[in-house]
Amino acid sequence: MKIIPWLFILSSLMLGVVGAQPAPQIEALHEAAYAGNLEAVKRLLEEGIAVDVLDPEGRTPLMWASFNGHTAVDALLLENGAAINTRERNGRTALMYASSGPFAGTVGLLLEKGADVNLQGTAEGFTALMTAAAEGQVEVVRVLLAYGADPDLEDVDGDTAESFAMQNGHSQVVAALRTPPPPVEKP
């Protein structure tokens, strides 16, 4: 039975919280990023919390903010030196987390700032494009394609972004994958 990337993201988020007891300030930075609390993130960074501090599952504040599409928090974290292509325990990046939701603006920001559009997770080989396709995020798919996402990459089971979209009944995503937008011109 094939499990869509979304389930891996959700289970990873839940498993990382249960039983984890990081220092209160570190936990506060991850929670503020996840909640999109820009002022709290600013304050915690000013207090000296490392911008790329890891939670027990290896996730950074950038990943937490990206998962909920908090573009302003992502921008602040990146301005403060957050590493954009850091991988958590299963090899997922902030871009992969952002691609699971309707966050085309967040995805665009991450790509503009240098996120690698074709990185594959180390556990299953999922890409940001596969995640967006599986979740039916057509606008995110279009942004990823415009930045050079390879629709022909395969996961460990030989599935592509298009096969994920088809398996989940996302016909608009299938159409977008078959008619990619023109590439973004980089300065």
TORLOVEX-267449 format. One record per residue (C-alpha): residue in three letters; x, y, z. Coordinates in steps of 0.2 Angstrom, whole numbers, plus 2048, in hexadecimal, padded with zeros to 3 digits. Each point is the difference from the previous one (the first is absolute). Layout:
BEGIN
ALAXYZ...
END
This chain:
BEGIN
MET800800800LYS8078117FBILE80080E80DILE8008117FAPRO80E80C805TRP7F380A80BLEU7FF7F280CPHE8127FF803ILE801813803LEU7F17FF80DSER8077F1809SER811807801LEU7F9810807MET7F67F680DLEU80E7F4805GLY80D80E802VAL7F580980DVAL7FB7F180BGLY80D7FD80EALA80C80E7FAGLN80680C80DPRO80B80C7F8ALA806810809PRO7F180C803GLN80780E7F5ILE8047F47F2GLU7EF7F9801ALA7F9812800LEU8098047EFHIS7F97F17F8GLU7EF803806ALA8008127FBALA8067FC7EFTYR7F27F37FEALA7F380C806GLY80680E7F5ASN80480B80FLEU80C80C7F8GLU80380B80FALA8047F180BVAL80C7F97F3LYS8098117FFARG801801813LEU8077EF802LEU80D8037F2GLU805810809GLU8027F6810GLY80D7F57F7ILE7F67F07FCALA8097F97F1VAL7F68027F0ASP8037EE7FAVAL7FD7F8811LEU7FA7EE7FEASP7F17F8809PRO8017ED804GLU7FC7FB7EFGLY80D80B7F8ARG7F380D7FATHR805813800PRO7F580F803LEU8008037EDMET7F87EF7FETRP7F380380DALA7FB8117F8SER8007F97EFPHE7F47F2805ASN7F380D804GLY80480C7F2HIS80780E80BTHR80980A7F2ALA80480F80BVAL8087F580DASP80A7F67F3ALA8068107F9LEU806806811LEU8087EF804LEU8098017EFGLU806812803ASN8077FA810GLY80A7F27F7ALA7F57F1800ALA8077F27F6ILE7F37FD7F2ASN8047EE7FBTHR8027F8811ARG7F97EF801GLU7F77F880FARG8017EE805ASN7F77FA7F1GLY80980B7F4ARG7F280D7FDTHR8038127FFALA7F6810803LEU7FB8017EEMET7F87EE801TYR7F7805810ALA7F98107F7SER7FB7F67F1SER7F47F680AGLY7F480F802PRO7F880E7F5PHE80F80B803ALA8068057EFGLY807810807THR80B7F780DVAL8067F47F3GLY80480E7F4LEU80A80980ELEU80A7F0804LEU8047FD7EEGLU8058137FDLYS80C7FE80FGLY8087F07F9ALA7F67F1806ASP8057F17F5VAL7F07FC7F7ASN8057EE7FBLEU8077FA811GLN7F97EF805GLY7FC7FA811THR80B7F2806ALA7F37F5807GLU7F47FE7F1GLY80880B7F3PHE7F180C800THR8038127F8ALA7F7810804LEU7F77FD7EFMET7FA7EF805THR7FA807810ALA7F680E7F8ALA7F97F47F3ALA7FA7F480CGLU7F880D80AGLY7F78087F1GLN809811802VAL7FF8057EEGLU807812803VAL80F7F980AVAL8037F47F1ARG80080E7F4VAL80D80A80ALEU80B7F1803LEU8007FC7EDALA8038127FCTYR8107FE80AGLY8067F17F8ALA7F87F1809ASP8037F07F7PRO7EF7F77FEASP8097F07FALEU8097FD811GLU7FA7F0808ASP7FF7FB812VAL8077EF807ASP7F07F87F9GLY8028077EEASP7F180C803THR8018127F9ALA7F7810804GLU7F37FC7F2SER7FD7EF807PHE7FD807812ALA7F480D7F8MET7F77F27F7GLN7FF7F480FASN7F880E80AGLY7F48067F2HIS8088117FESER7FC8037EDGLN804812800VAL8127FC807VAL8027F37F2ALA7FB80D7F3ALA80D80C808LEU80D7F3800ARG7FD7FC7EDTHR8008137FCPRO80E80880APRO801813801PRO80F80A7F9PRO80F80080BVAL80380E80CGLU80E80C7FALYS80D80180EPRO809811802
END
